[in-house]
Amino acid sequence: MPKYLLVDGFNMAFRAYYAVHELARSDGFPTNALYGWVRSMWKLVDDQKPDETIVFFDLGGALAKLALLPEYKANRGETPEDFEKQVPIIKALTQAMGYGIYEEYGVESDDILAAYANRLCSREEDARVMIVSADKDFAQSVTDRIHMLLPPPTANPRLGWRVIDPEGVETKFGVKTNQIADYLSLIGDTSDNIPGIPGVGPKTAVKWLNEYDDIEGVASNSSSLKPVRFQEIVPTMSEQLAINRKIITFDPDCGPEFIPSGVVDPTSLFKILEEMEMKTHLKEAKKRYSQGELAL
């Protein structure tokens, strides 16, 4: 069965950036994200042994979502300058290491990744896909053949990498995969500046969805909702909830039909690692790729 790793690029790159501190080249150029990125990607492919690995990056401009909610993600602060400096090199390393890479302006990489996961499974009946990300939105994409691979939590790295299947989604969130968009619509998402129903947290959202199935069911039974204060609030939020779900639900039609496989380029990889003074990684890279190894 062909196995694919689809990596949420910036999600993983930010984790690499914050996991390693105060690492820089002799001239002061930051290398902490680069160090963590290479180490994480090698760990992933060594453990999962995929047939193909593709990394998806954002180029900005979530046009359709901004049209629905102009304040979408407006609360996010400035990206750290030290991280920004390393992004082009992360992308160059990704390509030199032999991984596929895809980015497209105007569409969020999450939507493209999710759509491509479904295309792979439609195209290949026995394909298995691992979505590598800590982003809870991807729980809506989980199926029998599409699983999430969660990185170790920062607060408890000993948990290690965890695979989330449909049963795992229900255990983690309390709702089924096809209810995740409704669940997130109800509670909102502060990181993306998506407003949920004021006062509704995960426990209340789970209770309602277990009783009424989706946000339409919740709205049509608003007179019976508990706690009773929500009986007046929910009817006033129907339009916002519909917008939330449109934003949170991945666009199944976006992105390309095919993404070219990556090809290892040892010469470029060695050069980048040497220029970045990443001696330990350079030594490891030469062991992995000096014989023209093309394992992805």
Phi, psi and omega in degrees: 000123178295138182239132182240138169255120176249115190255128174284097193303305184288329176302313181287323181294320177296322178298318178297319182297316184276345181282331182240128185246151170052046175246126185208160174289167183299335179269006177096352179296128184292141179226009185296317179293323179297315179301309182293325180297308181299315180299316181294318181294319177296320178299316180300307185289329177294319182283318188268336180049057181285158172282333180206143178234129180232133180249132183249129179240150174276140170252358178096169175077063177284076195299313182295322182285323177293330177294327179280322184218091185304333181272009179305122179062014182291344182275357183284137180285179179293140176292134180305135182300322179297328177287313181305320181299329186271345185301311179301326180285325174302316180294319179295319177297318181302313179292317181294331179283353174096018180261145173293155181216141179214139176208148184209125180291141173096346180230133180294141181297332178300316179296317181294317179299312182297317179296320182291325176301316179293322179296319179300318181288329177288324184283325184235111188299333182252013181291145172238138184234135172248120175267114184266103183188153172262003183286118184297339179301331182289350177299334179290343182268351186291132176222188177298334182246351176244115180242158171267145172241104185273132176290162178302134179294142181301322183287338182213071184297342180294342178295334179071188178287139183231134177269130180245115176257183182304320178295322179294325176299314181294322178294318184286317187254338181089000178226165180282165183302323182284000177251358185298317180297322177292318179301310181291330177294322181289316185271343182076177181216103183296329181293332178255003180063037176260117184279124173271192175285124182306126178092352180268118177252185183304317183297316180293317180299317179297315180301313181296315183290328175292332180272320191240002169081309183210182185290333174295319178295321177297314182296318182287345177247027185300330182289349180251001185293146174236142354299154190295336182299337181280350180295332177266330185286313188302314180301333180280352185252007187299319180294317180296320179297321179295319177295316179305313184293325177296322181288318185285325181290128182291144178282113184286348186256002184273167174079177186276160174286323181225144173238124183301144176292154177279161177227127180297134177237083185303320182300312179294320181297312180300320181296315180297313181297323178292316180296327179275001179059037179264075190296319181295316179292324178297317178299316179293319180299320180294327175292320185284320194241357185295337178266015178077026180300134181243016181295132180254000000 
